[in-house]
Amino acid sequence: MKGILRLALNGFEYLRKRRKLKSPPMQLSIEPTNICNFRCSFCPQSDPGHRSSRSGKMSPESCRSILERAARDFYPDPVHRKVSFTHDGEPLVNGRFREFLEAASDLEYIIKFASNGYLVKREFVDSLVSSRIKFNICVDFTSDRMIFEKFRGFAGSYQVVFQNLRYLMEKAGETGLIFVDVCDISPYYIREPGRVEARFAEMQELFGGLGSPGVRFHRRIFHSMAGTVELPGRDRLDRSKYRLCPYPWFNLNVTWNGDVVPCCRDLTPKTLLGNVLEVDSLWEIWNSAEYVSLREALAEGEPQRIDACRECELPYESSRWTFRYLLKTVRSRLLRSGRK
């Protein structure tokens, strides 16, 4: 019930297009590092010039401070605490990432993060299980080794990720502490629906016998990361129908150095909204002049006024605005683990 009321308040302020909000963000995202060990074709990390800005790693101490202040300012009731350790880089490249998960677990956050899976070794998984740390990990994969190593990983990486995923799934079934989401990247290089479905079925068959309530399979939906990535064979979007992006009303996204950006798609970053390490209360960021200006531009149907939003296709992507997709999003926000 509390989750429904919180979602209703966020949704009300979003639908009313309010610039200053009384409702806190429904989800907090923190980036452990913007460095990655993969160069996926569908990610800005594949661009040699992507890291023209500074690279670095957040300290566990900074992470804990942000989590503590978010709990104090936004989420005094633990039922509302959700954190995603996902943005631009691979979280496990930060050698102290385990301490991030410990801090979040200590503070009763629901934990989620995306990983390429290469560094998710047995020892890492076993250490989290032994500490009773519950988490949801999302990994992109495919049934085709050559395609995986061409568009996502590198020579030899497929088998490593495959074995790491199998172990995660085994532990998910044994412990109930781990939730694994595996996303099929076939739609990136295959356009025909029939072939996409066949590849999706093949990927699921690879993990036959490892199914459990903690394991789910999805088809990846690709986008241009706010205009920074070229997607092969994609038709130009019809930009005649504008829909209001919900991110500035629902999510707070923090990069490795404490900077706040509009959403998970602004990876360069192009637009800064303040720094959480430089304020006493996170409300100073959430209702800052920069955030108000961002919401105002989007509410008035003028995303071109915001650097991060100018080339973004989200307001025009029909697949993101279907009833089924929106219902799935609402469900994931309401359930503490994001699952039935």
N, C-alpha and C positions, 0 to 999 in steps of 0.2 A: 504493500500500500504506500509506504514512504517513497519508493522508487517511482510509482505512478504519479504521486503528487509533485515530485521534483521534476519529472519529465513534463508534466502538464504546465508547470510554471515556466520552464525553459521554452516550451513550445508556444505558450501564450505570448511571451515577450518577443519571440521570433516572428510569430504571425502578426503581431502589432508593430513590428519593425522598430522596436525601441532601441535607442542609441545607448542610453545608460541603463544598466541592468541591476535588478534586485536579486536575480538568481545567479548562483555561481556556475562555473562551467561543469557540465556533467562528467567530463573526462579530462584528466591531466596527462599530457604527453611530455616525457623527458628524454632527451637524447644523450646517451652515455658517451658517444663519440660520433664525429662526422667522417671518420676514416673507415674504409671498407676494404676487405680482402678480395672481393669480386668486382667485376666490371660488366655488369649485366647490360645488354644492349638496350633494354627498356628503362634504364635508370640513368640519371644525370652523371653518375659515377663513371660511366663509360666515356665521357667526354674528358680528354686530357686537360682541358682548361677549366673543368668544373671546380677544382680546388685552388682557384686563383685567390680565393679568400682564405683566411686562416683555418688551419686544422688543429684539432686538439681533443682532449679527453676530459670529461667532467670528473671531479673527485667524488668519492663516496660521501665525504663530509658535506659537500655542496648539495648533493642529491638528498641526503637525509634532512638537511636544513630546509630545502624546498618542500619535501614531503611533510615535515612537521608543521611548517607554516600554512601549507594548503589544508592540512587537517584542522588547524586552529581557525583559519580565516574562512574556509569554504565548507569543510566537511566535519563539523564537530561530532556528528553521528557516523560511526564507522561504516554503516550500511551504504553510504554514498561514496565511499572512497574507491576510486578506480584509477589506475595508472598504466600507461602504455609506454614502455621503454623503446620507442621506435621513432625514427625520423630519417636521417640521411645515411648514417653509417651502419656498420655491423656491430651490434652491442657487445659481442664477445671479444672484439678487438680491444676493447677496454679490459685490460687484465684484471681489473678489480670489480667487474660487473657483478660477481656473486654478492658483493657487499651492497650493491644497489638493491638486489632482490631481498637480501636479509633485512635491510632498512624498511622496505615496503611491507614485507611480511610482519615485521615487528609492529608496524603502525596499522595493521589490519587492512591494507589495500588489496583489492583484486588486481592481480598482476597479469599483464599481457605484453608480449613483445614479438616482433618479427625478426627472423634470422635466416641467413642462407643455409644454415645447418652444418656448415663445414667444421666449425669449432665446437659444436655441441657434443663433446666426447662423453664416453661412459662415466669417466671420473667426475665430470662436471654434473651430470644428471644424478649420479649416486649421491654426491655431496648435498644436493638440494633435497633429494628424497630423505636422506638421513636427518636433515634439519626440519623436515615436515613443511617445506616451502611449497605452496600450491601456486601453479602458474599455467598460463595458456601460451603456447608457442605456435607461430604461424610460419610455414616454410613453403616457398615456391618450388615446384618439382615438375617432372614429366616422365613419361615412360621411355622416351627416346634418349639414350646416352649421348649420341653425337649432337643432337639438337641442344641438349642441356649444356654441353661443354662448349658449344659454339656461341650460344646466345646468353648464357648465364655464368657458368663456371670456367674451368680450365681443364687441361688434360689430367685425368685421374681424379677429378673432384666428384664426378657422378657417384662412383662406388662408395666414396667416403660419406657423402650426404645420405645415400640410400641406407647404408648400415646404421648411421646415426638416427635416421628416422625410424627404422625398425626397432631400435632399442628404446627410443622414446615411446613408441606405441606399446611395446611390451610393458614398460613401466606404467604407462597410463592405465592399462588393464589391470595390473597387479596392485597398484597403490591408490588409485582414485585421486591422486594429487596433481597429475599432469593432464592437460588437455592439448591435443595436437590438431591443428588445422593445416591441411596440405592443399595447396592451390596449384592447379594444373596451368602451366604457361603455354599450352598448345595454341590457344587463341591468338597468341602473338604472331605466330608464323603460319597458321592455318586459318583460312576464312570459311571454308565449306562446313556448314553445321554438322553434316553427317560424319565427316572426318574428325571434327572436334569431339563429338560424342564418343567415337571409337577410341580415340586417344585417352579420353577421360576414363573410359571403362578399363583400358589397358593399365593405366596408372593405379587404379583401385585394385586390380588383380595382382599387381606386384606385392601388395601388402595383405594378400589373402590369409585369413586365419588370425589377423591381428586387430580385427575390428572390436571396438568396445564403445561404451557411451562417451568415452573421452577422446574419440578419434572421429574427425569429420573431413570430407573431401569437398573441394569447391573448384569452380572454374574461375580463373583470374580475369578480371575486367581491367583492361589497360587504358591509361590516359597519358597525356603528353607532359605530365608534371609541370603544369602551368606554362606550357609552351616551350619547355627546355629539351624535350625528346621528340624525335621524329618517329612516328609509327608507320611502318611500311604497309602500303596497300589500303590505307584508311581514306574513306571519302571525307570531303570537307563537311564540317558540321553545319547544320542549318541554325544560324544565329538569330532567326526572327522571333523565336519564343524564348524569352528570358525567364529564368526561375531564380529565386533568391537563395544564394548559398547559405546553408545553416551553420557552417563552421564557426564564425565569429560569435555566435550565440550559444554554442555548446562545448567547444573545445579550447583549452589553453595549451599551446605548443611551445615548449622550452628547448632551446638548442644547448649544446654542450657547454657554452660559456655563460648561460643564463639569459641570453637574448630571447625575446618572445616574438614569434612570427605568426602570420594569420592562420596558417593551417599546415597540414602534413604534406602539401604539394609544393610549398615554398622552400625548396632545398638549397637555393643559391647562397644566402637568402636575398630576396629583393626588397622586402618591406620589414622594418623593425618596429615593434610596438612598445619597447621598453626592456628593462632587464630585471628579472626577479631577485637577483642578488644585490640590487641597489635600492630596494624599497623596504619599508617596514611591514607593510601589509600588501598582500597580493591583490586586494581590491584596488590599490593604486594603479596597477597594471590593467586589470580587467575593465575598469571604467576610466582609463586614461584618455587624454585628448586624442591620442593616436588611434586607440580602439574605437572611440566614438566616431572619428572621421572615417574609419574603415567601414563601420556599420552604416553610416550615413550614405556613403558612396554606393554601397551595394543595395541598400534599401531604395535608393532613388534610381536604380537600374543603370548606374554608371560605373561598372567595374574598371573601365579604362582609366579612371582617376587613381587607381591603386596599382603600383608596379607589379606586385605579386599576382594580381587578379586580371591584368590586362589581356593576357593570352590564354587564360584558363578556360577550359571547355566545360567544366562542371555545370554551370547554369544552363547549358544547351544539350547535355548528354541525356537523351531520352531513356537510356537503359538505367540511369540512376534515379529516375523519377517514376518508375512503375509502382503500382500498389504493392506488388510482391516484394520488391526491393526495399521499399520504405517500411513495410511491415517487418521484414527481417532486421532492419536497422533498429527499429523500436524495440523488438524483442531482445536484441543483444544489449541494449542500454538498460533494460528493466531487470534482467536476470543477473545476479551477482557473478556467476561464472560464465554468463553468456550462453548457457545451455539449458535444456530441459532438465 
